[in-house]
Amino acid sequence: MKLIIMTKPTFFVEEDKILASLFDEGLDNLHLCKPGAEPMYSERLLTLLSDDYYDKITVHDNFYLKDEYNLKGIHLDTDSTEMPARYKGRISRTCRVLEHLKEAKKKSDYVFLGNVFDSQTDREHKAAFSPEELKEASRRGLIDRHVYALGGMNLDNLHVAKDLGFGGVVICGDLWNRFDIHNELDYKNLITHFEKIRKAVG
């Protein structure tokens, strides 16, 4: 199973140092997702990172960054998000309707399906599917190695995604909730937890 780490929705002081440490510990797919943020802040974060990491980063907004920094690819968050004209390169997208998965997979390198569980970063984002619906989608082949579980994924429920046949998981809150951006400087616990997740994903 593949592991994707999605950034915290907001920028914070230690972020570049933590991301560099995650890359050094084996992270190979980071999704830079900062909804509504000014592009200059994403640019600043990228300039603080070594360009050795750029081919491991996918952007959710400000798609020009993909070419400007030679990033891994772009991600479309909604059905209405338009792909840049004449875009050539890796593309992923988020799908929130099981019946849309088949078509979404045809147009993407991989697809996030959400929310599989209640979000750990936004309490309003609840699980969108029942366990029975997910099992049926797996049985029908809608969930496969090109579909990654998004929403509420953590160390305790990774086995559920594995059993359903997801090709990967997207981790956000389970990681970032282990570091208080306002009161902490030491992010050792976050890195240790990432290592546990990476081993569990296999």
C-alpha positions as YAML, in Angstrom:
chain: A
units: angstrom
residues:
- id: 1
  name: MET
  ca: [0.00, 0.00, 0.00]
- id: 2
  name: LYS
  ca: [1.19, 3.53, -0.84]
- id: 3
  name: LEU
  ca: [1.46, 6.26, 1.79]
- id: 4
  name: ILE
  ca: [0.61, 9.89, 1.10]
- id: 5
  name: ILE
  ca: [1.02, 12.64, 3.67]
- id: 6
  name: MET
  ca: [-1.15, 15.71, 3.18]
- id: 7
  name: THR
  ca: [0.08, 18.99, 4.64]
- id: 8
  name: LYS
  ca: [-1.68, 20.77, 7.46]
- id: 9
  name: PRO
  ca: [-4.18, 23.23, 5.87]
- id: 10
  name: THR
  ca: [-2.36, 26.23, 7.39]
- id: 11
  name: PHE
  ca: [1.28, 27.29, 7.22]
- id: 12
  name: PHE
  ca: [3.40, 27.33, 10.37]
- id: 13
  name: VAL
  ca: [6.95, 28.20, 11.39]
- id: 14
  name: GLU
  ca: [8.51, 24.74, 11.74]
- id: 15
  name: GLU
  ca: [6.80, 23.30, 8.66]
- id: 16
  name: ASP
  ca: [9.77, 23.23, 6.27]
- id: 17
  name: LYS
  ca: [11.99, 21.54, 8.88]
- id: 18
  name: ILE
  ca: [9.36, 18.88, 9.62]
- id: 19
  name: LEU
  ca: [8.72, 18.20, 5.93]
- id: 20
  name: ALA
  ca: [12.45, 17.87, 5.25]
- id: 21
  name: SER
  ca: [12.71, 15.37, 8.12]
- id: 22
  name: LEU
  ca: [9.76, 13.39, 6.75]
- id: 23
  name: PHE
  ca: [11.37, 13.21, 3.31]
- id: 24
  name: ASP
  ca: [14.64, 12.12, 4.90]
- id: 25
  name: GLU
  ca: [12.74, 9.37, 6.75]
- id: 26
  name: GLY
  ca: [11.37, 7.97, 3.50]
- id: 27
  name: LEU
  ca: [8.31, 10.02, 2.55]
- id: 28
  name: ASP
  ca: [8.00, 9.89, -1.24]
- id: 29
  name: ASN
  ca: [4.59, 11.51, -1.85]
- id: 30
  name: LEU
  ca: [3.58, 14.76, -0.15]
- id: 31
  name: HIS
  ca: [0.40, 16.58, -1.14]
- id: 32
  name: LEU
  ca: [0.72, 20.33, -0.66]
- id: 33
  name: CYS
  ca: [-2.84, 21.37, 0.19]
- id: 34
  name: LYS
  ca: [-3.40, 24.87, 1.60]
- id: 35
  name: PRO
  ca: [-7.01, 25.81, 0.71]
- id: 36
  name: GLY
  ca: [-7.51, 29.51, 0.09]
- id: 37
  name: ALA
  ca: [-3.91, 30.48, 0.86]
- id: 38
  name: GLU
  ca: [-2.05, 33.08, -1.19]
- id: 39
  name: PRO
  ca: [0.34, 31.43, -3.72]
- id: 40
  name: MET
  ca: [3.31, 33.37, -2.33]
- id: 41
  name: TYR
  ca: [3.18, 31.35, 0.89]
- id: 42
  name: SER
  ca: [3.37, 28.04, -0.99]
- id: 43
  name: GLU
  ca: [6.26, 29.44, -3.03]
- id: 44
  name: ARG
  ca: [8.05, 30.46, 0.14]
- id: 45
  name: LEU
  ca: [7.62, 27.00, 1.65]
- id: 46
  name: LEU
  ca: [8.97, 25.37, -1.50]
- id: 47
  name: THR
  ca: [12.01, 27.65, -1.58]
- id: 48
  name: LEU
  ca: [12.80, 26.63, 2.01]
- id: 49
  name: LEU
  ca: [12.94, 22.98, 0.95]
- id: 50
  name: SER
  ca: [15.77, 21.35, -0.95]
- id: 51
  name: ASP
  ca: [14.99, 20.90, -4.65]
- id: 52
  name: ASP
  ca: [15.88, 17.22, -4.08]
- id: 53
  name: TYR
  ca: [12.36, 16.87, -2.64]
- id: 54
  name: TYR
  ca: [10.44, 18.61, -5.42]
- id: 55
  name: ASP
  ca: [9.73, 15.47, -7.45]
- id: 56
  name: LYS
  ca: [7.93, 14.06, -4.40]
- id: 57
  name: ILE
  ca: [5.43, 16.94, -4.06]
- id: 58
  name: THR
  ca: [1.96, 17.21, -5.62]
- id: 59
  name: VAL
  ca: [0.06, 20.54, -5.52]
- id: 60
  name: HIS
  ca: [-3.68, 21.01, -4.95]
- id: 61
  name: ASP
  ca: [-3.82, 24.68, -5.96]
- id: 62
  name: ASN
  ca: [-1.75, 27.17, -7.92]
- id: 63
  name: PHE
  ca: [-0.94, 24.59, -10.56]
- id: 64
  name: TYR
  ca: [1.74, 26.78, -12.15]
- id: 65
  name: LEU
  ca: [3.97, 25.71, -9.25]
- id: 66
  name: LYS
  ca: [4.18, 22.24, -10.81]
- id: 67
  name: ASP
  ca: [6.25, 23.48, -13.75]
- id: 68
  name: GLU
  ca: [7.97, 26.31, -11.94]
- id: 69
  name: TYR
  ca: [9.46, 23.96, -9.34]
- id: 70
  name: ASN
  ca: [9.39, 20.75, -11.39]
- id: 71
  name: LEU
  ca: [7.04, 19.07, -8.92]
- id: 72
  name: LYS
  ca: [5.58, 15.57, -9.10]
- id: 73
  name: GLY
  ca: [2.08, 16.49, -10.29]
- id: 74
  name: ILE
  ca: [-1.24, 18.24, -9.64]
- id: 75
  name: HIS
  ca: [-4.36, 17.20, -7.74]
- id: 76
  name: LEU
  ca: [-7.95, 18.17, -8.56]
- id: 77
  name: ASP
  ca: [-10.00, 18.48, -5.36]
- id: 78
  name: THR
  ca: [-13.46, 18.61, -6.94]
- id: 79
  name: ASP
  ca: [-15.24, 17.60, -10.12]
- id: 80
  name: SER
  ca: [-15.48, 21.27, -11.02]
- id: 81
  name: THR
  ca: [-11.75, 21.99, -10.66]
- id: 82
  name: GLU
  ca: [-10.41, 22.58, -14.15]
- id: 83
  name: MET
  ca: [-7.19, 21.07, -15.35]
- id: 84
  name: PRO
  ca: [-4.69, 23.60, -16.75]
- id: 85
  name: ALA
  ca: [-4.84, 23.92, -20.54]
- id: 86
  name: ARG
  ca: [-2.39, 21.65, -22.39]
- id: 87
  name: TYR
  ca: [-1.28, 20.10, -19.09]
- id: 88
  name: LYS
  ca: [0.99, 17.10, -19.48]
- id: 89
  name: GLY
  ca: [2.06, 15.20, -16.40]
- id: 90
  name: ARG
  ca: [0.86, 13.24, -13.40]
- id: 91
  name: ILE
  ca: [-2.64, 13.95, -12.19]
- id: 92
  name: SER
  ca: [-4.68, 12.75, -9.25]
- id: 93
  name: ARG
  ca: [-8.14, 13.75, -8.06]
- id: 94
  name: THR
  ca: [-10.56, 13.44, -5.15]
- id: 95
  name: CYS
  ca: [-13.77, 11.47, -5.66]
- id: 96
  name: ARG
  ca: [-16.64, 11.59, -3.16]
- id: 97
  name: VAL
  ca: [-19.17, 9.38, -4.97]
- id: 98
  name: LEU
  ca: [-18.53, 5.66, -5.30]
- id: 99
  name: GLU
  ca: [-20.21, 5.46, -8.71]
- id: 100
  name: HIS
  ca: [-17.83, 8.11, -10.08]
- id: 101
  name: LEU
  ca: [-14.74, 6.07, -9.28]
- id: 102
  name: LYS
  ca: [-14.64, 4.11, -12.52]
- id: 103
  name: GLU
  ca: [-14.58, 7.25, -14.66]
- id: 104
  name: ALA
  ca: [-12.23, 9.10, -12.30]
- id: 105
  name: LYS
  ca: [-9.66, 6.29, -12.47]
- id: 106
  name: LYS
  ca: [-9.59, 6.48, -16.28]
- id: 107
  name: LYS
  ca: [-8.51, 10.13, -16.12]
- id: 108
  name: SER
  ca: [-6.04, 9.91, -13.22]
- id: 109
  name: ASP
  ca: [-2.87, 8.23, -12.03]
- id: 110
  name: TYR
  ca: [-4.68, 7.63, -8.73]
- id: 111
  name: VAL
  ca: [-7.86, 8.77, -6.98]
- id: 112
  name: PHE
  ca: [-8.58, 9.76, -3.37]
- id: 113
  name: LEU
  ca: [-11.90, 8.40, -2.10]
- id: 114
  name: GLY
  ca: [-13.30, 10.38, 0.81]
- id: 115
  name: ASN
  ca: [-14.32, 10.46, 3.44]
- id: 116
  name: VAL
  ca: [-13.73, 6.87, 4.46]
- id: 117
  name: PHE
  ca: [-13.82, 7.78, 8.18]
- id: 118
  name: ASP
  ca: [-14.70, 10.94, 10.13]
- id: 119
  name: SER
  ca: [-12.04, 13.60, 9.52]
- id: 120
  name: GLN
  ca: [-9.54, 14.27, 12.29]
- id: 121
  name: THR
  ca: [-8.86, 17.81, 11.09]
- id: 122
  name: ASP
  ca: [-12.41, 19.04, 10.40]
- id: 123
  name: ARG
  ca: [-15.24, 17.74, 12.58]
- id: 124
  name: GLU
  ca: [-17.83, 18.69, 9.97]
- id: 125
  name: HIS
  ca: [-16.39, 16.17, 7.50]
- id: 126
  name: LYS
  ca: [-18.00, 12.89, 8.47]
- id: 127
  name: ALA
  ca: [-17.60, 9.44, 6.90]
- id: 128
  name: ALA
  ca: [-19.44, 9.42, 3.57]
- id: 129
  name: PHE
  ca: [-19.93, 5.67, 3.22]
- id: 130
  name: SER
  ca: [-21.11, 2.81, 5.39]
- id: 131
  name: PRO
  ca: [-18.82, -0.22, 5.90]
- id: 132
  name: GLU
  ca: [-21.26, -2.22, 3.76]
- id: 133
  name: GLU
  ca: [-21.04, 0.28, 0.89]
- id: 134
  name: LEU
  ca: [-17.26, 0.13, 0.96]
- id: 135
  name: LYS
  ca: [-17.24, -3.67, 1.00]
- id: 136
  name: GLU
  ca: [-19.59, -3.75, -1.98]
- id: 137
  name: ALA
  ca: [-17.45, -1.21, -3.87]
- id: 138
  name: SER
  ca: [-14.42, -3.40, -3.19]
- id: 139
  name: ARG
  ca: [-16.25, -6.52, -4.35]
- id: 140
  name: ARG
  ca: [-17.21, -4.75, -7.60]
- id: 141
  name: GLY
  ca: [-13.62, -3.68, -8.24]
- id: 142
  name: LEU
  ca: [-14.35, 0.03, -7.84]
- id: 143
  name: ILE
  ca: [-11.84, 0.13, -5.00]
- id: 144
  name: ASP
  ca: [-8.47, -1.13, -6.21]
- id: 145
  name: ARG
  ca: [-4.78, -0.24, -6.21]
- id: 146
  name: HIS
  ca: [-5.49, 3.07, -7.99]
- id: 147
  name: VAL
  ca: [-7.82, 4.27, -5.20]
- id: 148
  name: TYR
  ca: [-6.46, 5.72, -1.94]
- id: 149
  name: ALA
  ca: [-8.46, 6.05, 1.30]
- id: 150
  name: LEU
  ca: [-8.91, 9.67, 2.43]
- id: 151
  name: GLY
  ca: [-10.47, 10.98, 5.63]
- id: 152
  name: GLY
  ca: [-9.83, 9.97, 9.21]
- id: 153
  name: MET
  ca: [-7.08, 7.52, 8.32]
- id: 154
  name: ASN
  ca: [-4.82, 6.64, 11.25]
- id: 155
  name: LEU
  ca: [-2.56, 3.93, 12.60]
- id: 156
  name: ASP
  ca: [-5.51, 2.11, 14.17]
- id: 157
  name: ASN
  ca: [-7.66, 1.81, 11.03]
- id: 158
  name: LEU
  ca: [-5.04, 1.25, 8.32]
- id: 159
  name: HIS
  ca: [-5.88, -2.45, 8.35]
- id: 160
  name: VAL
  ca: [-9.45, -1.63, 7.27]
- id: 161
  name: ALA
  ca: [-8.16, 0.12, 4.14]
- id: 162
  name: LYS
  ca: [-5.82, -2.81, 3.45]
- id: 163
  name: ASP
  ca: [-8.63, -5.34, 3.83]
- id: 164
  name: LEU
  ca: [-10.86, -3.36, 1.45]
- id: 165
  name: GLY
  ca: [-8.17, -3.40, -1.22]
- id: 166
  name: PHE
  ca: [-7.26, 0.30, -1.26]
- id: 167
  name: GLY
  ca: [-3.97, 0.95, -3.05]
- id: 168
  name: GLY
  ca: [-2.93, 3.59, -0.56]
- id: 169
  name: VAL
  ca: [-3.91, 5.85, 2.32]
- id: 170
  name: VAL
  ca: [-3.82, 9.61, 2.84]
- id: 171
  name: ILE
  ca: [-2.70, 10.68, 6.32]
- id: 172
  name: CYS
  ca: [-3.27, 14.20, 7.61]
- id: 173
  name: GLY
  ca: [-4.71, 14.82, 11.07]
- id: 174
  name: ASP
  ca: [-3.28, 11.65, 12.61]
- id: 175
  name: LEU
  ca: [0.18, 13.08, 11.99]
- id: 176
  name: TRP
  ca: [-0.22, 16.84, 12.40]
- id: 177
  name: ASN
  ca: [-2.33, 16.59, 15.56]
- id: 178
  name: ARG
  ca: [0.82, 15.31, 17.28]
- id: 179
  name: PHE
  ca: [2.55, 18.68, 17.05]
- id: 180
  name: ASP
  ca: [1.27, 21.88, 18.67]
- id: 181
  name: ILE
  ca: [2.34, 24.60, 16.26]
- id: 182
  name: HIS
  ca: [1.80, 27.30, 18.90]
- id: 183
  name: ASN
  ca: [3.66, 25.78, 21.85]
- id: 184
  name: GLU
  ca: [6.15, 23.21, 20.59]
- id: 185
  name: LEU
  ca: [9.48, 23.26, 18.81]
- id: 186
  name: ASP
  ca: [10.41, 19.60, 19.26]
- id: 187
  name: TYR
  ca: [8.68, 17.49, 16.61]
- id: 188
  name: LYS
  ca: [10.34, 14.19, 17.49]
- id: 189
  name: ASN
  ca: [7.00, 12.55, 18.41]
- id: 190
  name: LEU
  ca: [5.58, 13.44, 14.99]
- id: 191
  name: ILE
  ca: [8.53, 11.89, 13.15]
- id: 192
  name: THR
  ca: [8.38, 8.76, 15.34]
- id: 193
  name: HIS
  ca: [4.68, 8.40, 14.55]
- id: 194
  name: PHE
  ca: [5.38, 8.79, 10.83]
- id: 195
  name: GLU
  ca: [7.88, 5.92, 11.05]
- id: 196
  name: LYS
  ca: [5.22, 3.73, 12.69]
- id: 197
  name: ILE
  ca: [2.71, 4.56, 9.95]
- id: 198
  name: ARG
  ca: [5.25, 3.88, 7.22]
- id: 199
  name: LYS
  ca: [6.05, 0.45, 8.68]
- id: 200
  name: ALA
  ca: [2.35, -0.38, 9.09]
- id: 201
  name: VAL
  ca: [1.60, 0.57, 5.48]
- id: 202
  name: GLY
  ca: [4.46, -1.68, 4.40]
...
